[in-house]
Amino acid sequence: MLENLTQRLSGVIKNLRGQARLSESNIQDALRDVRMALLEADVALPVVKEFIAQVKQAALGQEVIGNLNPGQALIGVVHRELTKLMGEHNDALNLATTPPAVILMAGLQGAGKTTTSGKLAKLLRDQHKKKVLLVSCDIYRPAAIEQLRTLAKQLEIDFFSSDISQKPKDIALAALDFAKRHYHDVLIVDTAGRLAIDEAMMAEIQQLHVALKPIETLFVVDAMTGQDAVNTAKAFGDALPLTGVILTKLDGDARGGAALSVRQITGKPIKFVGVSEKLNGLEAFHPERMASRVLGMGDVLSLIEEAQREVDHGEAEKLAKKMQSGKGFDLNDFKMQIVQMRKMGGMSAMMDKLPAQLSQAASGSKVDDKQINRTEGIINSMTPLERSKPELIKASRKRRIAMGAGVQVMHVNQLLNQFEQMQKMMKMFSKGGMGKLMRGMAGKLPGMGR
């Protein structure tokens, strides 16, 4: 995500390193490159023009002119202006109303409305302890209602049944009545989309809005549609009193233009972003953190928050005790590390949030989610005894394990070597050799081989 834009902007900063200070001429050259980088990322032209003008004005200010490190000075200015462009702070959902708080989901077909409705329900339940009811008013798309029903069942969230013979308005009002009678905190209403904007769809969702009086009307838009995403958001904003935007598929090949443009064009805040296909892959949108990621500074705060939510603290404590004693670390613990990593979206998702220099260093260590999956498959093919006593695994056992995991014997050997190195590091830690441990960690975690 945003990788090309990050690389281009990093190149602009590097070109300024040899300069003594920021001046009209070197700013002009740098901003020409910034302008090209933003246009290539599919940022809307009016947004680019205004952004470049703001950066130029701020960069030529007195405080920056005297800065002895122009590259750092320009990064600071661009970071501040990018943050302003995307909204400055996170706009949280407004649920301050007599329950149930109604959230109306709007958007075109294929943007990911139904999946996002499920993800949002999970987030509200897990992070905000809300009792949520899901309902689908999409009577046109084949299996739309069943898709949401299946999601709700998978997430163990309440679902209000409907069918294609009913009218969307009747479904919505019946669901609202059910939510009131069963003391739900939030009702999320998934609506019908079309392949393109049309009058019938707009009229229907306007009727739903009047009937439900939602406290939040969220426009769900696919970030991979680039500038079209912004144009569509504007059309929906003209038809509905939108309260916010959810950008989906930011983990795909999105060039990032929608994230940088949609707030400026629509005047509506981006409240959430979809960062993976997994049902926990919805994150609150923080403009300052996104600006940091665009500029290659990483998003360590989000990584820490995710770790606090997803990591099993009981298992982490057990592992810490084993590290302190230097005893008992086995392949079950090795596998637990992999499980915790997967809960956080896998190695590649974690690397995406690291500052560019750390991320590049890790990529030099061949970060590979497939290798992590293979490692888990090999451990799963072992018996409980073999996992707790890896020293028992000799030639015949290796062949059986390799066959069970669908890999070659050399992959089993690689895993056992990795594990042996980890064991040695645990012993270093127990002896107080933290410096040695940190040096040894490079390239020894599952999925990070040199």
Order of alpha helices (4+ residues) and beta strands (2+ residues): alpha-alpha-alpha-alpha-alpha-beta-alpha-beta-alpha-beta-alpha-beta-alpha-beta-alpha-beta-alpha-beta-beta-alpha-alpha-alpha-alpha-alpha-alpha-alpha-alpha-alpha-alpha-alpha
